Amino acid sequence: MMDQSVKFDLDLINRYDKSGPRYTSYPTALELHDGFSEQDYKQQIALSNARGGPLSLYFHIPFCDTVCYYCACNKIITKNREHAEPYLANLFKEIALQGELFDKKRTVNQLHWGGGTPTFLDYDQMSRLMAATRQHFNLK
């Protein structure tokens, strides 16, 4: 007869039984600090461009019509879809600024919209966001 009992490694459990940051980004928030300058940022992008390879983009859409009490994401609770317009205007500027820094030959293999609730945006807003992305990045 085969032993099907579950065996726990108590030392391993105790070693990793610690609170840590929510994994919401890479690098995690604990890695970010004021000592990383704009020049450092541009230098890292230049190194990344020299290595080549695909890009991954993440757009945070922080709007929700209702609150989910379990959610710790950065969000704005509103039912008014027009509240997204000023945010999108700034996001379009950021897309243009970032697009200028990256080699146009590099393709975007991954595009992720998080939130909040990305479907808070209406069809026109989503279309404009995709058009701005295509204008400044090479989508695969």
mmCIF file of the C-alpha atoms, coordinates in Angstrom:
data_MODEL
# 
_entry.id   MODEL 
# 
loop_
_atom_site.group_PDB 
_atom_site.id 
_atom_site.type_symbol 
_atom_site.label_atom_id 
_atom_site.label_alt_id 
_atom_site.label_comp_id 
_atom_site.label_asym_id 
_atom_site.label_entity_id 
_atom_site.label_seq_id 
_atom_site.pdbx_PDB_ins_code 
_atom_site.Cartn_x 
_atom_site.Cartn_y 
_atom_site.Cartn_z 
_atom_site.occupancy 
_atom_site.B_iso_or_equiv 
_atom_site.pdbx_formal_charge 
_atom_site.auth_seq_id 
_atom_site.auth_comp_id 
_atom_site.auth_asym_id 
_atom_site.auth_atom_id 
_atom_site.pdbx_PDB_model_num 
ATOM 1   C CA . MET A 1 1   ? 0.000   0.000  0.000   1.00 0.00 ? 1   MET A CA 1 
ATOM 2   C CA . MET A 1 2   ? 1.296   3.434  -0.949  1.00 0.00 ? 2   MET A CA 1 
ATOM 3   C CA . ASP A 1 3   ? 1.694   6.128  1.722   1.00 0.00 ? 3   ASP A CA 1 
ATOM 4   C CA . GLN A 1 4   ? -0.429  9.077  0.569   1.00 0.00 ? 4   GLN A CA 1 
ATOM 5   C CA . SER A 1 5   ? -0.029  11.233 3.634   1.00 0.00 ? 5   SER A CA 1 
ATOM 6   C CA . VAL A 1 6   ? 1.156   14.805 3.158   1.00 0.00 ? 6   VAL A CA 1 
ATOM 7   C CA . LYS A 1 7   ? 4.544   15.558 4.669   1.00 0.00 ? 7   LYS A CA 1 
ATOM 8   C CA . PHE A 1 8   ? 5.298   19.110 5.723   1.00 0.00 ? 8   PHE A CA 1 
ATOM 9   C CA . ASP A 1 9   ? 8.797   20.518 6.083   1.00 0.00 ? 9   ASP A CA 1 
ATOM 10  C CA . LEU A 1 10  ? 8.420   22.574 9.265   1.00 0.00 ? 10  LEU A CA 1 
ATOM 11  C CA . ASP A 1 11  ? 11.836  24.242 8.849   1.00 0.00 ? 11  ASP A CA 1 
ATOM 12  C CA . LEU A 1 12  ? 10.894  25.395 5.353   1.00 0.00 ? 12  LEU A CA 1 
ATOM 13  C CA . ILE A 1 13  ? 7.501   26.654 6.533   1.00 0.00 ? 13  ILE A CA 1 
ATOM 14  C CA . ASN A 1 14  ? 9.079   28.588 9.406   1.00 0.00 ? 14  ASN A CA 1 
ATOM 15  C CA . ARG A 1 15  ? 11.733  30.093 7.130   1.00 0.00 ? 15  ARG A CA 1 
ATOM 16  C CA . TYR A 1 16  ? 9.149   31.563 4.742   1.00 0.00 ? 16  TYR A CA 1 
ATOM 17  C CA . ASP A 1 17  ? 6.377   32.320 7.246   1.00 0.00 ? 17  ASP A CA 1 
ATOM 18  C CA . LYS A 1 18  ? 6.930   36.069 6.957   1.00 0.00 ? 18  LYS A CA 1 
ATOM 19  C CA . SER A 1 19  ? 4.876   38.902 5.587   1.00 0.00 ? 19  SER A CA 1 
ATOM 20  C CA . GLY A 1 20  ? 6.146   40.479 2.401   1.00 0.00 ? 20  GLY A CA 1 
ATOM 21  C CA . PRO A 1 21  ? 4.971   43.091 -0.044  1.00 0.00 ? 21  PRO A CA 1 
ATOM 22  C CA . ARG A 1 22  ? 2.138   42.287 -2.415  1.00 0.00 ? 22  ARG A CA 1 
ATOM 23  C CA . TYR A 1 23  ? 3.612   41.370 -5.762  1.00 0.00 ? 23  TYR A CA 1 
ATOM 24  C CA . THR A 1 24  ? 2.142   44.155 -7.859  1.00 0.00 ? 24  THR A CA 1 
ATOM 25  C CA . SER A 1 25  ? 5.083   45.140 -9.989  1.00 0.00 ? 25  SER A CA 1 
ATOM 26  C CA . TYR A 1 26  ? 8.601   44.268 -10.926 1.00 0.00 ? 26  TYR A CA 1 
ATOM 27  C CA . PRO A 1 27  ? 10.699  45.537 -9.406  1.00 0.00 ? 27  PRO A CA 1 
ATOM 28  C CA . THR A 1 28  ? 8.579   45.571 -6.271  1.00 0.00 ? 28  THR A CA 1 
ATOM 29  C CA . ALA A 1 29  ? 7.905   48.835 -4.446  1.00 0.00 ? 29  ALA A CA 1 
ATOM 30  C CA . LEU A 1 30  ? 10.587  48.009 -1.877  1.00 0.00 ? 30  LEU A CA 1 
ATOM 31  C CA . GLU A 1 31  ? 13.230  48.232 -4.617  1.00 0.00 ? 31  GLU A CA 1 
ATOM 32  C CA . LEU A 1 32  ? 12.229  51.747 -5.680  1.00 0.00 ? 32  LEU A CA 1 
ATOM 33  C CA . HIS A 1 33  ? 13.989  54.740 -4.140  1.00 0.00 ? 33  HIS A CA 1 
ATOM 34  C CA . ASP A 1 34  ? 14.778  58.408 -4.778  1.00 0.00 ? 34  ASP A CA 1 
ATOM 35  C CA . GLY A 1 35  ? 18.427  57.631 -5.557  1.00 0.00 ? 35  GLY A CA 1 
ATOM 36  C CA . PHE A 1 36  ? 17.476  56.336 -9.023  1.00 0.00 ? 36  PHE A CA 1 
ATOM 37  C CA . SER A 1 37  ? 17.592  59.465 -11.186 1.00 0.00 ? 37  SER A CA 1 
ATOM 38  C CA . GLU A 1 38  ? 16.133  60.311 -14.575 1.00 0.00 ? 38  GLU A CA 1 
ATOM 39  C CA . GLN A 1 39  ? 19.635  59.897 -15.998 1.00 0.00 ? 39  GLN A CA 1 
ATOM 40  C CA . ASP A 1 40  ? 19.866  56.421 -14.433 1.00 0.00 ? 40  ASP A CA 1 
ATOM 41  C CA . TYR A 1 41  ? 16.485  55.574 -15.957 1.00 0.00 ? 41  TYR A CA 1 
ATOM 42  C CA . LYS A 1 42  ? 17.522  56.687 -19.440 1.00 0.00 ? 42  LYS A CA 1 
ATOM 43  C CA . GLN A 1 43  ? 20.824  54.828 -19.118 1.00 0.00 ? 43  GLN A CA 1 
ATOM 44  C CA . GLN A 1 44  ? 18.985  51.612 -18.253 1.00 0.00 ? 44  GLN A CA 1 
ATOM 45  C CA . ILE A 1 45  ? 16.679  52.073 -21.241 1.00 0.00 ? 45  ILE A CA 1 
ATOM 46  C CA . ALA A 1 46  ? 19.716  52.600 -23.506 1.00 0.00 ? 46  ALA A CA 1 
ATOM 47  C CA . LEU A 1 47  ? 21.218  49.354 -22.186 1.00 0.00 ? 47  LEU A CA 1 
ATOM 48  C CA . SER A 1 48  ? 17.897  47.604 -22.711 1.00 0.00 ? 48  SER A CA 1 
ATOM 49  C CA . ASN A 1 49  ? 17.709  48.941 -26.279 1.00 0.00 ? 49  ASN A CA 1 
ATOM 50  C CA . ALA A 1 50  ? 21.262  47.709 -26.941 1.00 0.00 ? 50  ALA A CA 1 
ATOM 51  C CA . ARG A 1 51  ? 20.282  44.212 -25.788 1.00 0.00 ? 51  ARG A CA 1 
ATOM 52  C CA . GLY A 1 52  ? 17.138  44.334 -27.918 1.00 0.00 ? 52  GLY A CA 1 
ATOM 53  C CA . GLY A 1 53  ? 14.300  41.919 -27.473 1.00 0.00 ? 53  GLY A CA 1 
ATOM 54  C CA . PRO A 1 54  ? 10.589  42.442 -27.020 1.00 0.00 ? 54  PRO A CA 1 
ATOM 55  C CA . LEU A 1 55  ? 8.894   44.895 -24.679 1.00 0.00 ? 55  LEU A CA 1 
ATOM 56  C CA . SER A 1 56  ? 6.045   44.419 -22.218 1.00 0.00 ? 56  SER A CA 1 
ATOM 57  C CA . LEU A 1 57  ? 3.721   47.313 -21.403 1.00 0.00 ? 57  LEU A CA 1 
ATOM 58  C CA . TYR A 1 58  ? 1.395   47.751 -18.435 1.00 0.00 ? 58  TYR A CA 1 
ATOM 59  C CA . PHE A 1 59  ? -1.284  50.428 -18.278 1.00 0.00 ? 59  PHE A CA 1 
ATOM 60  C CA . HIS A 1 60  ? -2.923  51.017 -14.922 1.00 0.00 ? 60  HIS A CA 1 
ATOM 61  C CA . ILE A 1 61  ? -6.573  51.993 -15.316 1.00 0.00 ? 61  ILE A CA 1 
ATOM 62  C CA . PRO A 1 62  ? -7.436  52.938 -11.720 1.00 0.00 ? 62  PRO A CA 1 
ATOM 63  C CA . PHE A 1 63  ? -11.214 53.325 -12.011 1.00 0.00 ? 63  PHE A CA 1 
ATOM 64  C CA . CYS A 1 64  ? -13.958 51.106 -10.563 1.00 0.00 ? 64  CYS A CA 1 
ATOM 65  C CA . ASP A 1 65  ? -17.704 51.688 -10.273 1.00 0.00 ? 65  ASP A CA 1 
ATOM 66  C CA . THR A 1 66  ? -17.863 49.850 -6.942  1.00 0.00 ? 66  THR A CA 1 
ATOM 67  C CA . VAL A 1 67  ? -15.364 49.073 -4.217  1.00 0.00 ? 67  VAL A CA 1 
ATOM 68  C CA . CYS A 1 68  ? -14.101 45.523 -3.724  1.00 0.00 ? 68  CYS A CA 1 
ATOM 69  C CA . TYR A 1 69  ? -13.098 45.412 -0.080  1.00 0.00 ? 69  TYR A CA 1 
ATOM 70  C CA . TYR A 1 70  ? -10.518 42.667 -0.638  1.00 0.00 ? 70  TYR A CA 1 
ATOM 71  C CA . CYS A 1 71  ? -8.666  44.722 -3.265  1.00 0.00 ? 71  CYS A CA 1 
ATOM 72  C CA . ALA A 1 72  ? -5.573  46.690 -2.282  1.00 0.00 ? 72  ALA A CA 1 
ATOM 73  C CA . CYS A 1 73  ? -4.949  48.133 -5.743  1.00 0.00 ? 73  CYS A CA 1 
ATOM 74  C CA . ASN A 1 74  ? -4.653  51.871 -6.339  1.00 0.00 ? 74  ASN A CA 1 
ATOM 75  C CA . LYS A 1 75  ? -8.159  52.816 -7.460  1.00 0.00 ? 75  LYS A CA 1 
ATOM 76  C CA . ILE A 1 76  ? -10.723 55.591 -7.800  1.00 0.00 ? 76  ILE A CA 1 
ATOM 77  C CA . ILE A 1 77  ? -14.341 54.652 -7.120  1.00 0.00 ? 77  ILE A CA 1 
ATOM 78  C CA . THR A 1 78  ? -16.760 56.467 -9.437  1.00 0.00 ? 78  THR A CA 1 
ATOM 79  C CA . LYS A 1 79  ? -19.634 55.693 -11.772 1.00 0.00 ? 79  LYS A CA 1 
ATOM 80  C CA . ASN A 1 80  ? -18.872 58.729 -13.949 1.00 0.00 ? 80  ASN A CA 1 
ATOM 81  C CA . ARG A 1 81  ? -16.969 57.490 -17.018 1.00 0.00 ? 81  ARG A CA 1 
ATOM 82  C CA . GLU A 1 82  ? -15.890 61.045 -17.846 1.00 0.00 ? 82  GLU A CA 1 
ATOM 83  C CA . HIS A 1 83  ? -13.559 61.002 -14.830 1.00 0.00 ? 83  HIS A CA 1 
ATOM 84  C CA . ALA A 1 84  ? -11.269 58.838 -16.935 1.00 0.00 ? 84  ALA A CA 1 
ATOM 85  C CA . GLU A 1 85  ? -10.714 61.593 -19.542 1.00 0.00 ? 85  GLU A CA 1 
ATOM 86  C CA . PRO A 1 86  ? -8.104  63.707 -17.678 1.00 0.00 ? 86  PRO A CA 1 
ATOM 87  C CA . TYR A 1 87  ? -6.317  60.508 -16.652 1.00 0.00 ? 87  TYR A CA 1 
ATOM 88  C CA . LEU A 1 88  ? -6.251  59.265 -20.249 1.00 0.00 ? 88  LEU A CA 1 
ATOM 89  C CA . ALA A 1 89  ? -4.932  62.631 -21.483 1.00 0.00 ? 89  ALA A CA 1 
ATOM 90  C CA . ASN A 1 90  ? -1.978  62.254 -19.115 1.00 0.00 ? 90  ASN A CA 1 
ATOM 91  C CA . LEU A 1 91  ? -1.550  58.578 -19.979 1.00 0.00 ? 91  LEU A CA 1 
ATOM 92  C CA . PHE A 1 92  ? -1.343  59.493 -23.681 1.00 0.00 ? 92  PHE A CA 1 
ATOM 93  C CA . LYS A 1 93  ? 1.422   61.998 -22.858 1.00 0.00 ? 93  LYS A CA 1 
ATOM 94  C CA . GLU A 1 94  ? 3.279   59.340 -20.858 1.00 0.00 ? 94  GLU A CA 1 
ATOM 95  C CA . ILE A 1 95  ? 2.951   56.827 -23.704 1.00 0.00 ? 95  ILE A CA 1 
ATOM 96  C CA . ALA A 1 96  ? 4.475   59.399 -26.087 1.00 0.00 ? 96  ALA A CA 1 
ATOM 97  C CA . LEU A 1 97  ? 7.330   60.204 -23.677 1.00 0.00 ? 97  LEU A CA 1 
ATOM 98  C CA . GLN A 1 98  ? 8.160   56.550 -23.074 1.00 0.00 ? 98  GLN A CA 1 
ATOM 99  C CA . GLY A 1 99  ? 7.773   55.674 -26.750 1.00 0.00 ? 99  GLY A CA 1 
ATOM 100 C CA . GLU A 1 100 ? 10.493  58.194 -27.631 1.00 0.00 ? 100 GLU A CA 1 
ATOM 101 C CA . LEU A 1 101 ? 12.959  56.391 -25.364 1.00 0.00 ? 101 LEU A CA 1 
ATOM 102 C CA . PHE A 1 102 ? 12.593  52.874 -26.747 1.00 0.00 ? 102 PHE A CA 1 
ATOM 103 C CA . ASP A 1 103 ? 13.951  51.558 -30.041 1.00 0.00 ? 103 ASP A CA 1 
ATOM 104 C CA . LYS A 1 104 ? 11.086  51.493 -32.566 1.00 0.00 ? 104 LYS A CA 1 
ATOM 105 C CA . LYS A 1 105 ? 12.309  48.138 -33.924 1.00 0.00 ? 105 LYS A CA 1 
ATOM 106 C CA . ARG A 1 106 ? 11.504  46.462 -30.612 1.00 0.00 ? 106 ARG A CA 1 
ATOM 107 C CA . THR A 1 107 ? 8.105   44.820 -30.650 1.00 0.00 ? 107 THR A CA 1 
ATOM 108 C CA . VAL A 1 108 ? 5.641   44.850 -27.800 1.00 0.00 ? 108 VAL A CA 1 
ATOM 109 C CA . ASN A 1 109 ? 4.865   41.187 -27.163 1.00 0.00 ? 109 ASN A CA 1 
ATOM 110 C CA . GLN A 1 110 ? 2.788   41.753 -24.041 1.00 0.00 ? 110 GLN A CA 1 
ATOM 111 C CA . LEU A 1 111 ? 0.285   44.495 -23.295 1.00 0.00 ? 111 LEU A CA 1 
ATOM 112 C CA . HIS A 1 112 ? -1.538  44.353 -19.977 1.00 0.00 ? 112 HIS A CA 1 
ATOM 113 C CA . TRP A 1 113 ? -4.254  46.628 -18.660 1.00 0.00 ? 113 TRP A CA 1 
ATOM 114 C CA . GLY A 1 114 ? -4.773  46.431 -14.911 1.00 0.00 ? 114 GLY A CA 1 
ATOM 115 C CA . GLY A 1 115 ? -6.669  48.384 -12.372 1.00 0.00 ? 115 GLY A CA 1 
ATOM 116 C CA . GLY A 1 116 ? -8.959  49.190 -11.014 1.00 0.00 ? 116 GLY A CA 1 
ATOM 117 C CA . THR A 1 117 ? -11.213 47.826 -13.692 1.00 0.00 ? 117 THR A CA 1 
ATOM 118 C CA . PRO A 1 118 ? -9.899  48.315 -17.246 1.00 0.00 ? 118 PRO A CA 1 
ATOM 119 C CA . THR A 1 119 ? -13.383 47.711 -18.650 1.00 0.00 ? 119 THR A CA 1 
ATOM 120 C CA . PHE A 1 120 ? -14.417 50.917 -16.878 1.00 0.00 ? 120 PHE A CA 1 
ATOM 121 C CA . LEU A 1 121 ? -13.256 52.601 -20.100 1.00 0.00 ? 121 LEU A CA 1 
ATOM 122 C CA . ASP A 1 122 ? -15.857 52.808 -22.840 1.00 0.00 ? 122 ASP A CA 1 
ATOM 123 C CA . TYR A 1 123 ? -15.247 51.639 -26.413 1.00 0.00 ? 123 TYR A CA 1 
ATOM 124 C CA . ASP A 1 124 ? -14.078 55.063 -27.626 1.00 0.00 ? 124 ASP A CA 1 
ATOM 125 C CA . GLN A 1 125 ? -11.655 55.463 -24.718 1.00 0.00 ? 125 GLN A CA 1 
ATOM 126 C CA . MET A 1 126 ? -10.229 51.969 -25.288 1.00 0.00 ? 126 MET A CA 1 
ATOM 127 C CA . SER A 1 127 ? -9.881  52.678 -29.017 1.00 0.00 ? 127 SER A CA 1 
ATOM 128 C CA . ARG A 1 128 ? -8.015  55.918 -28.355 1.00 0.00 ? 128 ARG A CA 1 
ATOM 129 C CA . LEU A 1 129 ? -5.721  54.182 -25.866 1.00 0.00 ? 129 LEU A CA 1 
ATOM 130 C CA . MET A 1 130 ? -4.881  51.488 -28.409 1.00 0.00 ? 130 MET A CA 1 
ATOM 131 C CA . ALA A 1 131 ? -4.341  54.106 -31.149 1.00 0.00 ? 131 ALA A CA 1 
ATOM 132 C CA . ALA A 1 132 ? -1.922  56.045 -28.924 1.00 0.00 ? 132 ALA A CA 1 
ATOM 133 C CA . THR A 1 133 ? -0.088  52.831 -28.097 1.00 0.00 ? 133 THR A CA 1 
ATOM 134 C CA . ARG A 1 134 ? 0.214   51.867 -31.782 1.00 0.00 ? 134 ARG A CA 1 
ATOM 135 C CA . GLN A 1 135 ? 1.425   55.360 -32.648 1.00 0.00 ? 135 GLN A CA 1 
ATOM 136 C CA . HIS A 1 136 ? 4.371   55.182 -30.245 1.00 0.00 ? 136 HIS A CA 1 
ATOM 137 C CA . PHE A 1 137 ? 5.153   51.466 -29.966 1.00 0.00 ? 137 PHE A CA 1 
ATOM 138 C CA . ASN A 1 138 ? 5.549   48.576 -32.378 1.00 0.00 ? 138 ASN A CA 1 
ATOM 139 C CA . LEU A 1 139 ? 2.748   46.191 -31.416 1.00 0.00 ? 139 LEU A CA 1 
ATOM 140 C CA . LYS A 1 140 ? 3.180   42.604 -32.551 1.00 0.00 ? 140 LYS A CA 1 
# 
